[in-house]
Amino acid sequence: MKHHFSYLTLAATITISLLAGMPLSAHAALSHRFRQSTTATHGYGSGAHAERHMVNAAVNAGVTKTVVSANVDANGHVTFSKKIPRHAINPIVMVNFEDNENTNYSQDGQYVASVLHHLKTVDHIKNVNLEAHSMGNMALAYYFLKNAHNKQMPRVRKQLDLAAPMNGIQGYDLPVNFTVNQQTGKPSVMSANYRQMTQLRHLYPKNQVKILNIYGNVGNRTDNQVDVRSAQSLKYLESNRAKSFREKKITGPGADHVQLHRNPEVDQLLIQFFWGK
């Protein structure tokens, strides 16, 4: 049965960093405030347009001059708008999933795998950074369940999770009256999907990925769509394996779910996390 969540944007971007690029001196025209490498970024879910604000912020900051779109159809076939130039610096790939209301997270994870496999085999991208918004975080988690140690995929270096409904979605599968251990991130009650994702505690890449988990709280313990406790539950799944793990709470009007990926504070956190020196 297919569930449609019109209130929940199925959006995410995945930032792909190609660390073996040209010497930095060859790219002096770009801003010296940022690390310069051959890097790509892509988005998932409700459509690449959902992440365009953050992508534009990175372009305007001088991070990159290269933005590419990738479309994934319901069968997992990937089409890129153009080929990533060989020596592009910090290229950004915005990914659109045609089946953007699919709550079969295993299949969503395969969509992510299709894009990353293309980038590894066709564009020869060896290292990536991933950024996901909303249910895109579920796609990333299920991608790692199947591909954490797949050498046919790029190596993940950094991961930014934004508004991640890890332990369920309000009005759908969010457990009732659960708590989260603030030290470990372990929820007292787990959704069915979350229980499956606990495999990440021993499958997620060990001491390889730096993680930044950003979530919003407009004042009622949610961002109006994702419960803070659900987002905080990411910690239990991946922090014990991550190279580093940090959480950041966003408050105020810009903490609303649909505003988070249009929030200048989030833009700056993302830019600094992925490309800051």
Buried (B, 14 or more C-beta within 10 A) or exposed (E): EEEEBEEBBBBBBBBBBBBEBBEEEEBEEBEEEBBBBBBBBBBBBBBBEBBBBBBEBBBEBBBBBBBBBBBBBEEBEBEBEEEBEEEBBBBBBBBBBEBBBBBEBBBBBBBBBBBBBBBBEEBEBBBBBBBBBBBBBBBBBBBBBBBBEBEEBBBBBBBBBBBBBBBBBBEEBBBEEBEBEEEEBBBEEBBEBBEBBEBBBEBBBEEBBBBBBBBBBBEEEBBBBBBBBBBBBBBBBBBBBBEEBBBBEBEEEBBBBBBBBBBEBBBEBBBBBBBEE
